[in-house]
Amino acid sequence: MSQAPLEAKTRAEELRRLLNRASYEYYVLDAPTMPDAVYDQLYRELQDLESQYPELVSPESPTQRVGDRPSEQFNSVRHTIPLYSLENAFNFEELENWQSRWQRVAPDVKQAEYVCELKIDGSAIALTYENGLLTRGATRGDGIVGEDITPNIRTIRSIPLRLMGDHLPERVEVRGEAFLPLEVFEQINQEREENGEPLFANPRNAAAGTLRQLDSRIVAQRRLDFFAYTLYLLPASSDSPSLQPPSTQWQSLELLQTLGFRVNPHRKLCASLQDVEAFATEWERKRFELPYLTDGLVIKLNSLALQERLGFTQKFPRWAIALKYPAEEAPTRVENITIQVGRTGALTPVAELSPVSLAGTTVSRATLHNADFVAQLDVRVGDTVIVRKAGEIIPEVVRVLKELRQAGAVPFQMPTHCPACGQPVVKPEDEVVTRCVNPACPAILKGALIHWASRQALDINGLGEKWVQQFLDRGLIHTVADLYDLTVEQLIPVERMGKKSAENLVKAIAQSKTQPWSRVLYGLGIRHVGSVNAQVLSEHFPTVEALASADMEAIAQVYGIGPEIARAVYEWFRVPANQQLIARLKQAGVQLAAAEPATPDPKTQTLAGKTFVITGTLPTLKREEAKALIQRAGGKVTDSVSKKTSYVVVGEDAGSKLEKAKTLGIPLLTETQLRELLA
């Protein structure tokens, strides 16, 4: 391979400069000057040069934004400066209370300026630049420790790979929000629906999930965008000329623009809290005109010196707060009430609505949960209802405008027979849910197959809802065990399958036979048995025979299980169809027994005798990963909080378990504290 001549080096540098400038104009300034055809021609020329002379490839080259081969995992990184979340205010009175609190810390400050910025509904990231080059991109994590997602960050075209300007700082950290424009979000969900994949609930979840993709090529395809909002000049190791540090937040935003970042143009420097309120009122109405979601404002004290003086509480900066807009509500009409049958046979009424725009997405369906909920609301076909998106995630019917009800509207009645199979349904006295109990019901079978193939169960790559439905329609599958009899020849005729796809799917199904007994138990879909309970049961009953032959009392005595789960497990194994399923799975070679455990080293059992509960979404660890780390150190993980619980590990969006832990006085741990305990 020949060494690159000087003219090739010079041309490559020129091409990088031209292309990066064009990208900046297109993605940051939204004012392109270079025609697309010219850009494509120059891009191909640079690709050819880098292909001929690989030593010309550089980190700031636009060819490095396309994504690389999948990573095995993300590495944890400690933030140089903690990436705190913000305290929330939900009305102007709470905003005034916040102002009073910071003024008590700085009583000599009688008047202060505020910077108002739109609160973008995405995922916070931290970017590190050294000598002008992007060297690291990390997630927020728990604010102290995040995940290194640099290959994914490089795919975001509104993030500069090299800072613009002269006399660049030796080290700089930039904070901002990665987000999905609404148009892109809708395209992604449309593709996922066509592929039989679960839809993202909202752009925020989609952005967070995209950033944590191990395959950066997928990230590149999803076209994330970015707004920068904070700049930190980090200590340098030399006295070389650098940028003049800003003294205000407003100057920081202007400097970020100078360095090549996209900064949200809808911001305002306010002389008082009254100006802040006026700006907030204006954008509560105008936010729906934007091509991305915003759920409020971020208000910061403008003076960086005052910010440093005020500092932080244990959770939040004292000098900033988020003013959240109330959940959006809208009236619409109930066109019909249909029934959805889940994998456990539960019949769920669903309101089919006249399409209405809520929080940037079109809503046409909302769950009505169960018959009692419908009766309580007294919702009927033809009613005008108020629909809300709680947290801008799940649409829900809030109330019925009965004064608009048309004459002759009939109260809703749950069906007496399953709409999927026609068999009679039952409603146990101790439950609010009506159920189909026909194990051959196609809706139950479809749900069971999708659950069996899910990531936490048998993790059959490529087996989504679309294929499951086609297999059922063609009569290829009648039970979960039938998956292991499928052949390439049977699958090739399936629409849009193809030989290669058929071979890959048969291979993925065969690989699922190696999944451990705990995953198989979870995959069986027994009511109330989640992944944590399945792990606990598999440890106490190391074979399917041991669990199937156990009486209800023995199962209930397992710590964390209890009588309700025990009854569900016991009754499941008494059903002849389930006994036949187990026999066929065993014949297929699926793991129905735990591997012989190695004798643990006492030195590594630092959590022996401790019991943990995990609630909420952890910053860098999946729940299964955290559970595995705890168990490896000798600890136990259960699904419910009790007086016997040693610690509760708390992530974002923690629910009732957190409240119960506080009531019982159970010690709480962040992910960082858990890692320290493990160490």
N, C-alpha and C positions, 0 to 999 in steps of 0.2 A: 504494500500500500504506500503510494507516494506521499511525501510531505507536502502540505499546502503551500503554494507559492505566495509571495507577498500580495500579489494582486487579488488572489482568492480571499485572503484574510481581510484585505481592505474592503472588498465587495461585500463580504459577509457582514462586516460591521455596519456598512452603509445600509444594507437590506434590513438588518435588525432595527436600526434607528428609524428607518422609514416605516416599517411595519408596526413597531411599537407606538410610534406617533399616531399612525392611522387608527390603531386600536383605542388609544386614549381619546381621540376625537370622536370615535364611534360609540364606545361603551361608557365613557365618563362624561364627555361634553355633550353627547347626543347631537353632534354637529359634524358629520363626516365630510371630508373634503376629497378623499381618494375613492374613485369608482370601484365597485366590487370586482370588476374584471381585472383592473390593474392590481388590486390587492392580491387576488388569486395568482396572477402571473408572477409577481414578486415573491410570494410565499413559495410557489413551486421552485423558483430559481434558488431560494435559500435552502429548501429541502434537498435539491440536487447537489448543491455545494457541500452541505453537511454530510450527505450520503457518500460523496466522493472523498471528503476529507473529514472524518469523524472528530478530529481534534478541534474543529471549528465550532462544534456544538457547545453552547454556553448556557448557564442557568437562566439568563434573561431572554433567550431566543423564543420567539412566539411558537416555534415548533414544539416546545416542551409543555404546551398547555393541553395536549390531546389526551393525556392520561397514560399510565404505565400499567404493567401487569399487576394482578392483585397482590396485596400484602397479606401476610399470614395473620398479623394482628397490629394494633396500634400500641405504641410505647407511651407510658405515662410521663408527663413532664411537669415540673413545678414552675408555676408562674413567677417571673421576676418580681412583679408587683401583683398582689392579689386582685382577682377579677370579681369584685363584689356584685351581687344583685342589688336592686333598688327597692327601697321602701315604697309601698303603694298608698296613694290617696285616691278616694273615690268621689270626693266632692270638694268644693272650694273651702268649706269650713275646715276640713282636714288639712288642706293646703295652708291655711292660716295658722293652724296648730303647729305644723312643721316649721313655719317661719318663726313662730314664738320659741320653739325648742332651740333652733340654732342661734337665735339672738340671745338666749340665756347663756350660751357658751361664749359668745362674743358680745357682751353687753355694750361695748363702746362703739359698735358698728350700728349707726342709726339708719343708714340708707345703703342699699346694695342693688346692683344690677343682676338681672337673671337672663340666662340664655334658654330659650324654648326650642326644642327640637322634636320632630315627630318620633313617636316610639314605634319603630318598625317591628312588625310581627315576624321575627325570624330566629336566628340562632347566633349568640354572641361568640366571636372568635378573637384571638390575639395573634398579631403578626409581628415577627421580629425581623429587622433589617440590619445587616452589618455591612458597613462601607457601601451602602446604597442597594445591596442585593438582598432579596427575600431569602432568609435562611430557615425560618420556621413559622408554621401556622398551627395553632392549638385551639381546642375547644375550651369552653369555660370550665367544664367539669364541676368540681365543688367550689370553685373560686380560688383554691390553693393549688390543686393538681388537676391538670387537664390531659387531653390526649393529643399526641403529635399527629396531625393530619396534613402535613405539608404537601404530599403529592396531590391530595384533593384540592387544597387551596390554590395550587398552581393552575388548576383548570378554570378558575373564575376570572373571566377576562377583564372585569372592572377592578381587579387587584393588580397593581403594577409589580412586575418581577424585578424591576430596577426603578429606584426613585428618580424623579426628574430634578434637574437643577445642578448647580455647582456648590462646592463647599458643603457636601452632605455630611450629616453626623455619622460618627463611627458606629454607634449603636442607637437604634430607635425602636420603640414598640408602639404599634398602632392597634387600637381597639375598634371594633365595629360590628355590624350585623350582616350576616349572610342571609339572603332571603330568596324566595321564589316569586317572580312576578305572577300575577293571577292567570294570565294567558298561558304561561308555561305550566303552571300547576294544573289547569284544566286539561291540557294536552297529555300530561303525565298520567292523570287519573283515567283519561279516555283509553290510553294504551294499556294501562293495567287492567281495566275492565275487559277489554278485548282479549287479553291474555289470561283471564280468569284469576287475576291476582287481587288481593284485598286493596281497597282504595285508601288513600291517605285522607285522614279526617279534615285536615286544613293545611295551608301552606307552611305554617310553622313546623308542624310535625314532619312534613315532607322535606323541608330544609334540613332539620336536625337529622333525619334518617339518611338523607343524601350525604351529608358531611361525614357520616360514620360508615359509609360504604368502603369495604376493603378493596374494591376494584375502582380505581380512579377514572377508568374509561367510562364507567357508568355515570360518575359525577360530571364528567365533561359533557355527556349527552343531555344532562338535565338543566344546563344553562342557569346556574345560580348567579345571583347578582350580589352587590355589596355596597353598603354605605359606611364610611369611616366616621367616627365621632369623638375619639380621644387620641391624644398624642403624648407620648412620654419620651423625652430625650434621656437615654440611659448613660450612666457614667462611662467616660472614654478612658482608654489607656494611654492616650497621648494628648498633647496640647495643639494638635493640628487645627486649622481654621474650621469652624463649623457654623451651623445656623444660629442666629440670634434666638434664644429661647423666648417663647411667647409668655406674656404676663396675664393673659385672660383666655377664657374658653373660646371667645369669639375669634381671637387671633389664632388659636390652635386650629379652629376649623378652616380659616383662610390659609394657614400654612399647609394643612393637609391637602388642600386643593392645589397649592403650588407644587407639592411633592408628587402629584399625579393621581390623587385619590378622588373617588366620587364622594361628594358630601351632599347630603340632602339639601336641596335649595329652599325648602319650606321651613325656615327657621327665623327666629326673631330675637333681637336684643331688647329686653323690657326693662324700663326704669322702675317698675313697681309691681306688686302682686296684682294690682288692678289691671295692668296691661297684660299680665299673664292670663288672667281670667278671660279677657276679651279675645286673646289669641286662641285660647282653648275652645271658647264658644264658637268661634269662626270655623275651626277645623273639625269640630264634632259634626258639623253639617257637610263640609267640603271633602272629608276623608273618603267618601264613597266615589269620588271622581278620580281617585288615584289608581294607577295600574298595579298597586300592591296594597297589602293590608297594613293598617296602623290601628292600634287599639288604645291610643292615648298620647300624652306628651311626656317628654322627659324635661324636667326643669332643673337647671344647675346654676349655682352662684357663679357669676362671670369671673370674679377675681380668683386666680389660681393661688395667690398668697393666702386669701381667706379660706379657700378649700383646704390647703395644707394645715392651716391653724385649727380648723374645725375637726379634721380627721374623720375617724370612723367609729361606729358602735361595733358590737361583736358581729353584726350581720350586714350593716348598710353604711354607705357614706353619709355623713350628716349634711353635706353640702348639695345633695341631689335627691330628687324624689320623682316618682312616676305618677302622673295624674291619669287614672284609667277611666275610659269612657264606659258607661253602663252597657250591659248586654243589649244588643239591638233586638227590637221586637217589630213584627210586621203582621198585619191582618192578611188572611187568605181564606180560601174556601175548601172545605173537605169534599172532594169529589167522590171518594169511596173509602170504605174501611175494609182492608183485605187481611188475610191471615197468613203469617209466615211460620213455617214449621222448622224448628231447629233440630240439631243432632240428638238432643235428649228427648225429642218428641214434644217439647213445649210449643204451644200455639200462642203466637204473639200477634195481637192486632196492630195493624199499621195504617196510619192515616195517609191516604193518597191525596196530595194537595194540589191546588192550582199553583203552578211554579211561582215562587216569590224570591226576590234577591235578599239575602241575609249575610252580612259580614263578608261581602265580596263573592259569595257563591250562590248558585241557584238551588233552592230547596224545593223538592217536590214530594218528599216522604218524611214522616216523623213517627217514631215508635209510640204506641199507646200502652206498652208494657203488659197489661193483663186486663181481665174483665173488670176487676175491682176499680182499677184506675179509670177505665172508660165510664163506669157507672158513677164514680165520684165526680168526674168532669161533666157527665151527661152529654158527651159529644155524639153527634148524629151526622149521618150523611147529609150534605147540603148546608151544614152549619158554617158560619163565619167564625174563625178562631184566631187567636193571637199566638203566633209562633215565635219562639226565641231560640237563639243559639247560645246556650250556657257555655261561657269560655270560648265562644266561637268554634265549638267542636261538634256537639251533638244537637241536632234540631229537636225541640220539644214543644208540645202544645201546652201553653200556659193556662189559657182560659177560653171559654166559649162565650161569644157575644149573643146571648140568648134573645136579646131584644130584636136581633135581626133574623131570628129563626123563621123559616117558612112554615106555613100551616101544613100539617100532615106529616112532618118529619117524624120518623119512627125510631124509637130507642134501639140501640145496637144490642144484638144478642150473639153470644159466642156460639159457634156451630156445635151441633151434637155429634158430627162425624168429621173426621180428618179430611181437609180439602185435598191432600196429596194422595191418600190411599183409599178413602171412603169408609174406613173402619170407625167404630164408635170411639169417642174420646172420654176421658175420665178427669175428674177434678177431686183429688184427695182432700179430705176435710181439713188437714193441717197445712194446706198449701193454697196460694192464690193463683197458681198456674194451672191451666187446663192442658192435658197431655194426650198425645196419641201413644198408645202402648203396643202398637203393631211393629215388631222388630223388622218386618219386611217392608215397612213404609219407605218409598223411594226418597222422601225428603230426609228421613232419619239416616238412611244409608248414605246419601250424598254428604250430609254433615259429618257422619262417622268417618268416611273416606278422607275428606278434607282435613279433619282433625288428626287422623292417623298419619297423614303425610306432612303435617305441620312441623315447624322447626324444632319445637321443644319435645315433640314426640319422635316419630321415626325419621324425620327430616329427609323426605324423599324429594330430591331436587328435581324440579320440572313438573311435578304432579300437582297442577292447580285446578281450580274449579272448572275451567273450560274443558280440560281433558276428562275429568271425573264425569261431568254431565254427558259428554259424548260416549264414554264407555258404558254408562248406564243406559243411554238411549239405544245403543246397539246390543244390549244384553250381554256384554262381555264380563260384567261384574255383578255379583249378587250379595257378596259379603267381602269384608276386608281381606280375608284369606285368598279370595280369587285373584288379587293383585299378583300373588306369587306364582300363579299359573299362566300369566300373560306371556305371549311370545311375540317376537318381532313380526312374524308373519301375520298375526292377528291384528297388530297395531298399524301396519303400513296402510291398509285401506281407510283408516280413520281420516276424516277430512283435515287437510293441512298438517298431517303428521310427517310423512316422509320416512325413508329408511334410516337416515342418520338419527333423527329425533327418536324414532322407535327404539333403536339400539341403545341410545343414551338413557331413555326412560327405563327400559328393562334392566340395564346395568345399575341404575340408581335404586330401583326396587330391590335388586339382589343385595346391594351394599347395605340396605336398611336392616338386613337380617343380623348384622353385627352390632346393632344398637343394644345397649344394656337393658336388663330386665326392668329397671325403674322407668325407662322411657317407654318400653312396651306397655307397662301397666298404665302409665298416663295416657298412652295412645288408645287404650281400650275404651276410653271415654266414659268410665263409670261416673255417675253423678257424684258431685262434691269432691272428687279426687283430682286435685290439681297436681302440678309437677312437684311441689314440695311434699304434699301428702304421699304421692307415689314413691318418692325417694325414701320417706320414713317407713312406709309399709314394706318396701322391697328390702330394707335393712333388717326388719324384724321377721319377715317371711321371705327367705332368700330364694324360694322356688314357687312357681305358680301352684304346685300341688299343696304346698304348705299353707298358702293363703286361701285356696279353694276349700280346704278341709277344716279351716279354723272356724270356731263358732263365733257368734256375734260378740260375746263378752270378751273373748281373747283379743279380738280386733280392737274393740273399744278401749281396752286397757293400754294400748300403745300410746305413748305420750304425744299429745297434739292431734289425736284422731277423734275420739269421742263417739257417742252413741249414734248420731245422725249419719256420719260417714260410715261407721261400722255397719249399720243396717243396710246402706246402699251397696256396700261391697259384698256383704253376705248374700243379699238378695240377687245381686247380679250373677254370682256363681251358681245360684240355684236354677237359673233359666236354662232349659235344655239347648236352645239355640246358641247360647253363649258357651256352653260346655263343648258343643260341636266346633265352634269357632276356635277355642283353645286347642282342641285336638288337631285341627287342620293347620294352625299356626306352628304347632310343635312339629308336625310332619314336614312343613315347609322349611324348617330350620331356623325359625325366629328364636331369639334368646329369651327363654322363659325361666331362667335361673341366674342368680348373681354369680359373678366370677369369684373364685376363692380369694378373699382379701389377704393382702400381705400383712405380716405382723408389724404394726407401726412402731417407729422409734420413739421412745418416751420423750426424748429431747425435743421432738417436733410437735408434741401434743400440748401446746401452750394454752389451748382453750378447752382442755378436757374438763368435763363437768359443767360447762357453760352452755346455756340455751339462748339462741338468738331468734329474732323475728325481723324480717326485712320488709320495709314498706316504702312505696314510692319508687321513682326512677332514679337510680344512682348515676352520678356524673360519667364515670368511665367504665364501670363494671356492669355487665348484664346480671340480672338477679341470679341466674344459674351459676355464673362465674363466682359471684360473691359467696354463694352457698357452698360451692366446691372448695373454696379457700378456707372457709370456716370448718367444714367437715374434715379437710385434710389436716387441720391443726387440732382435731379432736373434739370440736364443738358440735352442737346439734342445732339444726334449723327447723323451726316449726312454723305453722301457718297462723297461729292465734296467740294473742298476748294474754298472759296470766301472771299470777303472783310468782310462779316458778321461772318466769322469763328473766334471764340475766341482763340482756341488752336488746334494744330495738335499734336497728340500723335504718336511718331515715334519709330518703332521697326526696326529689321534687314531687309535688302533687301527692304527698302522703295523706292518707285518709283517716278512717276511724281508729285504726290501730295506733296511730300517733296519739290521738286524744285519750285512748284507753291507757296507753303507757304513761302519759302525764298524770292521769288520775291515780294510777297504781304506784307512781313514783319510780318507774323503771328507768334506769340510765339510758340516755339516748346517744347514739354515735353517728357522726358523719362518715362518709366513705374514707376520708383521710384518717380519722380517728380509728376506724376499723383496721386500716393498713398498719397503723402504728401498733395497735394491739396484736396484730398478727406477727409483726416484726419482733 
